[in-house]
Amino acid sequence: MAQQEKKSSPGIPWRTRIALSFVSTITDYSRRQNGTVNRRLLGIFGLKTSANPNPVNGVKSYDVTVDSSRDLWFRLFIPTTDESRNLSSLPIIVFFHGGGFVYLSPDTKAYDAVCRRFARKTPAVVVSVNYRLAPEHKYPAQYDDGFDVLKFLDNEKNRELLPENVDLSRCFLAGDSAGGNLAHHVAKRASEMTSTFDALKVIGLVAIQPFFGGEERTESELKLVEVDALISVRRTDWMWNAFLPPGEGMDRDHEVINVCGPRAVDISKLDNFPATMVVVGGFDPLKDWQRRYYEWLKRSGKDVHLSEYPTMVHAFYIFPEVPEATQLILEVKDFVHNQCSKVVKN
């Protein structure tokens, strides 16, 4: 657990603050008044990196197409360290990137680096999903893409794409921000449809500062609006509007946004819902929604663990120069290992 001291400002380096401000400025300028996004502008400033089949820092990577008609693919990260090669089985982490359902991708440089760290440090095989983005693709396209990647991995015809020692019965879903939201809802769907899978079993969920919301304005949303460079009510309202299709009930109290709100789904009877790790930052304007999510899972009788970083802003763990970023990677490693130790092989 991160340090518990209270500070009046986030404990992040100036280098990180400048990077966050730059990202914030570019995303704001990319939004057009008609509700669309200037993808060309994002392409100019977005830092991308290619997959590399040659090991770099103990990890090699490949891009795998699931469905070219909807540009559904994932970047596969395979650890190549002596430790990972000597293990009889490796867990698999299906990862969903953040970006408010509107921005970023697995080949964004920062997410490529984060997934490499997860693959090497855990160690685990990591599948980073390129799901469709809003506003071009509205809800539920993103959730359909995430679930279809699970089905693709479970299909025996596709097993040759994975290393021989990967264990699909030790599958974890993980994501930050919008990816944390996505990971939750894909995990929920997987637990409702366990008969869909032959080998794959989701045993863990890592929701890193998940992107939830509602019609209500929480205290943290109002008080921290000038502190966190990425998150503001104005920006998140725009993202939710870009994400939801028109129609009755399509507001911020929809169950996929206000996950534990007035229209919440009762998950108490979902016996296969996985153990969950919820990560909260003390200077994240979304922290009230994230803590409510944690409490809701507890009330629903689920195995849930809260990890708080009191001095951190939204998306802090993306930046390796932040000491807490390394700490979080190691916490996720411990969570994965603890859940894997509970699996009894037939």
Secondary structure, 3 states (H helix, E strand, C coil): CCCCCCCCCCCCCHHHHHHHHHHHHHHHHHECCCCCECHHHHHHHCCECCCCCCCECCEEEEEEEEEHHHCEEEEEEEECCHHHHHCCCEEEEEEECCCCCCCCCCCEHHHHHHHHHHHHHCCCEEEEEECCCCCCCCCCHHHHHHHHHHHHHHCHHHHHHCCCCEEEEEEEEEEECHHHHHHHHHHHHHHHCHHHCCCCCEEEEEEECCCCCCCCCCHHHHHCCCCCCCCCHHHHHHHHHHHCCCCCCCCCCCCCCCCCCCCCCCCCCCCCCCEEEEEEECCCCCHHHHHHHHHHHHHCCCCEEEEEECCCCCCHHHCCCCHHHHHHHHHHHHHHHHHHCCCCCC
